[in-house]
Amino acid sequence: MAVTLADVAARAGVSAATVSRVLSGNYPVAGATRSRVLRAVEELEYVVNGPASALAAATSDLVGVLVNDIADPFFGIMASAVQSEMEPEKAGGKLAVVCNTGGSPERELTYLTLLQRQRAAAVVLTGSAVEDPGHTAALAARLRRLASAGTRVVLCGRPPLPEADGGAAAPDGEDACGPLTVAFDNRGGARRLTEHLLALGHRRIGYVAGPAERTTTRHRLEGHRSALADRGPELLADAEHLTVHGAYDRSSGYDGALELLRRRPDLTAVLAANDTVALGVCAALRDRGLRIPEDVSVAGFDDLPFSADAAPALTTVRIPLHEAGARAGRLALGRESAPPGGVATVRTELMARASTAPPRA
């Protein structure tokens, strides 16, 4: 028997009208009430337009592209590339809609529900994932329902869902299990970046990392620390003390650099979570009267468009974001064959520039 609006209301302990307001998204509802309703929707696997089998009959021309922050060039480049594959001459006129989650796991789930209600032809989720078992399970359930309704799902820039969570089945009889994935080699890129600094002679290396709960943060830290471990346990032992976490923004880079200097005034190099964070690091060092790279070397990650034009030009790791986004778009439309095992790993490249140099003797 299909789950009804009344069933959801009973599970959440609210009226059917309140459930309708939450799902419509155009009426203010208290945050706690909204969370209860969405939890009940998830637990009961309620679909607004009826059971998933009814939705499977047809999909729209809508393609949802989920990003953390469209103002961040990292996400803007990928979203633009995905959208470029939706042009009429390529895709017969698909409409790409960018959904800005602000990094909120709850908003990510809400957008997926809304896209299912709109019978989206495809969904592309970009950027890192939140490492929380509850959210991962809820995300896997959302993606299963999307796939069962005929929606293609592609992850771009995040790892595949854990197999234990039973990712969504691929539509149209494809062999790949779960969402198709265009993953970035964050570990390998971070490892090469740290090896570059070690080869220059740096041993006192600070790290301004991203949010601790994000997969990208963990993978880049793992690559960094594996390079340190290969050079000796003493370097790895100091790594925790010389790591600070923040957001992927300039202010976090600025504050993080000041904290690292407080912990270790004789730092010779600072790695940043991304290029935007690296700009904040550079600003903090200059405000302290330190020269780059003469006093402290600085490196970023991603090779965003401004990196080569920074002063000095920023050493970083290049991720081919446009190419990755375009590939995700083609996979989402079924215009490119699924990669082996459903996962394509995008290689990264070290871009050694003027912001890094050997430490002073």
C-alpha atoms as one frame of an Amber mdcrd trajectory, in Angstrom:
protein
   0.000   0.000   0.000   1.350   3.447  -0.943   2.453   5.760   1.859   0.177
   8.794   2.158   0.620  12.363   3.330  -1.384  11.437   6.431   1.083   8.646
   7.226   3.966  11.097   7.135   2.055  13.568   9.310   1.326  10.872  11.894
   4.957   9.743  11.996   6.201  13.353  12.403   3.499  14.321  14.897   2.270
  17.261  12.822  -0.714  18.077  10.667  -1.003  17.057   7.035  -0.997  20.770
   6.156   2.388  21.193   7.825   3.797  18.265   5.857   2.502  19.834   2.658
   4.116  23.174   3.553   7.471  21.559   4.232   7.409  19.636   0.958   6.289
  22.617  -1.097   9.133  24.703   0.302   7.250  27.991  -0.141   5.960  28.498
   3.407   8.006  29.197   6.564   8.196  26.209   8.930  10.230  25.982  12.159
  13.554  24.209  11.688  12.865  21.455  14.231   9.452  20.750  12.690  10.920
  20.698   9.201  13.583  18.198  10.323  10.933  15.890  11.844   8.877  15.949
   8.663  11.846  15.243   6.404  12.960  12.429   8.700   9.476  10.895   8.485
   9.537  11.246   4.683  12.863   9.409   4.646  11.809   6.654   7.047   8.568
   5.974   5.201  10.130   6.463   1.744   7.281   8.790   0.850   7.181  10.086
  -2.733   4.933  13.081  -3.345   3.672  11.997  -6.733   2.911   8.461  -5.711
   4.988   5.291  -5.601   8.322   5.183  -7.406   6.883   2.798 -10.024   4.510
   5.516 -11.184   7.399   7.963 -11.538   9.460   5.519 -13.578   7.120   5.939
 -16.521   8.672   9.236 -17.594  11.376  11.750 -16.768  11.594  15.451 -17.540
  14.262  17.406 -19.413  15.611  18.673 -16.087  19.163  17.908 -14.921  20.060
  18.873 -11.351  23.637  19.921 -10.528  24.339  20.096  -6.786  27.223  22.334
  -5.656  28.432  23.517  -2.251  28.968  27.130  -3.330  28.431  28.392  -6.871
  30.522  31.503  -6.035  33.556  29.236  -5.509  35.417  28.837  -8.840  35.997
  25.145  -8.022  32.257  24.486  -8.244  31.514  27.134 -10.852  33.900  25.537
 -13.346  32.421  22.077 -12.878  28.810  23.304 -13.025  29.549  25.264 -16.198
  31.154  22.204 -17.773  28.189  19.978 -16.889  25.827  22.574 -18.322  27.858
  22.807 -21.537  26.931  19.166 -22.220  23.225  20.038 -21.969  23.224  22.414
 -24.938  20.483  21.709 -27.535  22.916  20.594 -30.234  24.387  18.016 -27.819
  21.541  16.906 -25.592  18.371  17.891 -27.357  17.691  20.798 -25.023  18.123
  19.526 -21.456  17.740  22.167 -18.748  20.553  22.176 -16.162  19.516  23.631
 -12.817  22.244  24.457 -10.288  21.291  23.749  -6.661  23.475  25.582  -4.126
  23.609  23.566  -0.889  25.907  25.887   1.048  27.651  22.741   2.277  24.556
  21.693   4.244  23.923  17.918   4.275  20.245  18.517   5.037  19.872  20.868
   2.084  21.576  18.315  -0.149  18.934  15.732   0.767  16.130  18.251   0.321
  17.274  19.143  -3.192  17.425  15.475  -4.129  13.842  15.036  -2.956  12.745
  18.076  -4.952  14.548  16.802  -8.042  12.790  13.441  -7.691   9.460  15.227
  -7.523  10.373  17.031 -10.750  11.242  13.664 -12.358  14.758  14.870 -13.174
  16.417  13.047 -16.057  19.770  13.163 -14.247  21.481  14.455 -11.130  25.166
  15.361 -10.765  26.527  15.794  -7.226  29.810  17.726  -7.167  32.475  18.214
  -4.506  33.353  16.346  -1.357  30.935  14.308   0.741  30.196  14.610   4.455
  31.594  11.682   6.424  28.630  10.966   8.650  27.063   7.475   8.690  23.540
   8.805   9.122  23.838  11.215   6.214  25.541   8.606   4.031  22.680   6.161
   4.627  20.069   8.843   3.917  21.917   9.909   0.776  22.121   6.316  -0.470
  18.367   5.905   0.068  17.621   9.107  -1.870  19.821   8.009  -4.752  18.216
   4.554  -4.838  14.806   6.141  -5.199  16.025   8.503  -7.916  17.539   5.624
  -9.866  14.418   3.498  -9.504  12.454   6.404 -11.002  14.734   6.438 -14.057
  17.076   9.242 -13.007  20.758   8.855 -13.839  23.054   9.790 -10.942  26.706
  10.853 -11.228  29.104  11.805  -8.445  31.810  14.253  -9.545  34.710  15.023
  -7.220  33.580  12.735  -4.431  34.290   9.056  -3.754  31.783   6.297  -4.508
  29.232   5.523  -1.832  30.336   2.706   0.501  29.042  -0.637  -0.738  27.551
  -1.358   2.680  25.095   1.450   2.090  23.815  -0.112  -1.081  24.188   2.678
  -3.596  21.483   3.312  -6.131  21.090   0.777  -8.909  22.120   2.021 -12.316
  19.150   2.729 -14.607  18.528   1.245 -18.030  20.242  -2.040 -17.249  23.772
  -0.627 -16.980  26.398  -2.896 -15.469  27.768  -0.350 -12.975  26.508  -0.681
  -9.424  25.402   2.500  -7.726  25.887   6.043  -9.054  28.573   6.512 -11.661
  31.584   8.339 -10.227  34.178  10.764 -11.557  36.636  10.778  -8.623  39.683
  13.017  -8.088  43.072  11.655  -7.046  43.308  13.915  -4.008  45.629  11.579
  -2.106  48.105  11.307  -4.969  48.075  15.044  -5.626  48.672  15.939  -1.979
  51.431  13.372  -1.741  53.249  14.825  -4.760  52.880  18.342  -3.375  54.421
  17.384  -0.030  57.178  15.421  -1.767  57.981  18.582  -3.740  58.453  20.591
  -0.542  60.507  17.832   1.074  62.733  17.651  -1.996  63.343  21.394  -1.678
  64.569  20.777   1.866  61.552  21.778   3.970  60.989  19.895   7.219  58.812
  22.312   9.241  55.650  22.213   7.140  52.295  23.509   8.370  48.956  22.495
   6.877  45.755  24.592   6.764  43.225  21.821   6.050  39.548  21.998   5.135
  36.583  20.910   7.284  37.467  17.735   9.186  34.211  15.961   8.253  34.754
  16.216   4.471  36.117  13.385   2.325  38.345  15.719   0.298  39.967  17.005
   3.488  40.722  13.506   4.740  42.091  12.258   1.442  44.413  15.241   0.985
  45.660  14.937   4.546  46.299  11.234   4.032  48.395  11.969   0.950  50.352
  14.671   2.790  51.069  12.466   5.778  52.024   9.436   3.718  54.777  11.537
   2.115  55.952  12.680   5.552  55.935   9.126   6.885  58.206   7.998   4.063
  60.802  10.594   5.113  60.851   9.596   8.757  58.618   9.095  11.817  59.769
  12.386  13.354  58.130  14.376  10.547  54.888  12.444  10.845  54.888  12.816
  14.644  54.845  16.608  14.247  52.120  16.619  11.572  49.112  16.677  13.923
  50.470  19.676  15.820  51.123  21.483  12.549  47.623  20.930  11.121  44.704
  23.319  11.605  41.215  22.987  10.117  38.890  25.592   8.660  36.506  26.258
   5.795  37.605  26.286   2.173  37.820  30.091   2.119  40.335  32.925   2.336
  39.602  33.914   5.926  40.291  30.366   7.108  43.646  30.526   5.358  44.470
  33.815   7.038  43.476  32.661  10.526  45.038  29.245  10.024  48.395  30.694
   9.044  48.475  32.900  12.145  47.673  29.892  14.337  50.437  27.834  12.713
  52.933  30.643  13.289  51.868  30.774  16.921  52.460  27.034  17.266  55.687
  27.015  15.277  57.240  30.459  14.575  60.065  28.875  12.560  57.800  27.309
   9.914  59.389  27.230   6.476  56.370  26.128   4.421  52.565  26.063   4.560
  50.277  23.815   2.540  46.719  25.044   2.040  43.477  23.106   1.579  42.923
  24.826  -1.766  44.082  27.846  -3.740  41.584  30.224  -2.132  42.821  29.224
   1.328  46.391  29.701   0.070  45.637  33.339  -0.779  44.585  33.895   2.833
  47.781  32.216   4.019  49.854  34.548   1.833  48.036  37.610   3.168  48.653
  36.587   6.788  52.342  35.954   6.161  52.770  39.331   4.499  50.982  41.057
   7.367  53.543  39.444   9.668  56.368  40.849   7.569  57.313  37.502   6.040
  58.300  37.119   2.400  57.037  34.411   0.039  58.932  32.211  -0.723  62.121
  33.649   0.804  60.889  33.212   4.378  57.943  30.822   3.972  56.890  28.790
   0.950  53.160  28.455   0.232  51.288  25.889  -1.867  47.619  25.419  -2.714
  45.464  22.828  -4.463  43.090  22.743  -7.487  44.942  25.188  -9.834  42.056
  27.638 -10.026  42.319  30.284 -12.794  43.872  32.948 -10.562  46.661  30.709
  -9.255  49.183  31.419 -12.003  48.502  35.178 -11.739  49.018  35.425  -7.970
  52.158  37.220  -6.804  54.221  35.129  -6.638  52.593  32.523  -8.878  51.138
  29.802  -6.706  52.544  26.287  -6.576  49.513  24.009  -6.621  48.004  20.734
  -7.838  45.982  20.870 -11.024  42.651  19.084 -11.213  41.155  19.242 -14.733
  37.845  20.522 -13.382  36.268  21.450 -16.711  37.119  18.105 -18.278  35.817
  16.259 -15.216  32.564  18.224 -15.204  32.036  17.676 -18.920  32.583  13.948
 -18.509  30.112  13.872 -15.616  27.595  15.628 -17.858  28.038  13.077 -20.642
  27.701  10.189 -18.199  24.574  11.768 -16.742  23.003  11.868 -20.198  24.146
   8.372 -21.145  26.269   9.793 -23.968  29.443   8.142 -22.684  29.934   4.532
 -21.662  30.181   3.851 -17.944  33.796   3.405 -16.764  34.917  -0.014 -15.476
  33.320  -0.630 -12.107  31.384   2.620 -12.457  34.350   4.746 -11.278  36.661
   6.977 -13.357  39.599   8.472 -11.439  40.861  11.843 -12.661  44.621  12.274
 -12.411  46.132  15.358 -10.782  49.300  17.219 -11.788  51.846  19.129  -9.692
  52.296  22.728 -10.872  55.563  23.955  -9.311  55.695  27.752  -9.433  57.375
  30.685  -7.732  55.601  30.517  -4.332  57.820  27.603  -3.253  61.603  27.560
  -2.959  64.291  25.931  -0.763  64.234  27.156   2.846  66.849  29.642   3.955
  69.992  28.067   5.370
